[in-house]
């Protein structure tokens, strides 16, 4: 009789342990499914209602191969501290996705908080028209101090003073900046930098940072 009671308790204990283990296992499975579903919804929200041609605009000078299936466009502000941070991450990203991603830049100077951003953007667009965009772009983002004098120094050091001093050419560059700003507002971009990834399937994805590239670039 005592043996049967002991056996019954052991069996009951074993069943309880099995049920507890199954409960935790099912809970883990449900949490995993829900987390994956939530992640899927979050990623889906990053697809924006825009065409790659609108996002790329008139940009013709890129870093990376022209035949790359993905195009990464940054809407940036030369006086923006977070833009400076991501500027230093771009070379590594381009190397990691060599042949897969090309990179282009568009202007979104936030003039309400960055008084010299528009002047820098105009200088960069003047350089773009001279085929010197990337050197000037890099130099503007590498400035240790950012003010009008520093921007003028960049203009002088890249032999752009004649172009900058020509009112008509400077106005044309300012008009190009205005086109970029208009497009950024149309896309309802609220901060800089904003990275938009144009995919081979003609989708546009708003990235929270370059660390998201592995989720979308195949």
C-alpha positions, 0 to 999 in steps of 0.5 A: 500500500505504501509503495502505491502511494509513493508511486502515485505521488511520484507520478503526480509530481512528474506530470506537474513538472511536465505540465510546467515545462510545457507551459513555459515552452508554449509561452516561449513559442507564443512570445517568439511568434508575437515578437516576430509579428511585431517586428514585421509590423515595425519593418512594414511601417518603414516602407514609405509611400514614395517612388525611388525616382522622387527620392533620388531626384536629380542626383547623378553623383554617387559613391559606389557602383552605378550598377548597384541594385540598391540606392541609399539616399541621405537627406542631411544637414552639414551643421547637424551633429548626428549627421557628422556621426553617420558621415563617419560610418558611411565608408564602412557601410559602403565597403561592406555592401560594395557592388550592392549599394550606391550612396547619394546625398541630398540637402535638408538644412534645418535653418531654424536651428542651424544658421550656417547649414544653408550656406554650406549646402549651397557651397556643396551644390556649387561643387556638384556642378563642377564635378567636385561634390564629394571632396567638398562634401567630405571637407564640410563634414570634417570641419572642427568648427562650423561657421561662415568663415569656415565654409568660405575657407572650404570654398577657397581651398577648392577653387570655387570662389569664382563660382560662389562670387557669381550671383547667378550661379550661386542662385542656381545652386540655392535653387537646387538646395530648395528642390531638395528641401521641398522634396524632404518636406513632401516626404514628411521628413522630420529630422536629419540625417534621414536615410532612405533605401531604394530597393530593386523592387521599387520600394522605399524604406526609411532606415533608423540608421545604417545598422538596419541595412542587413535587414533589407539588403540581400 
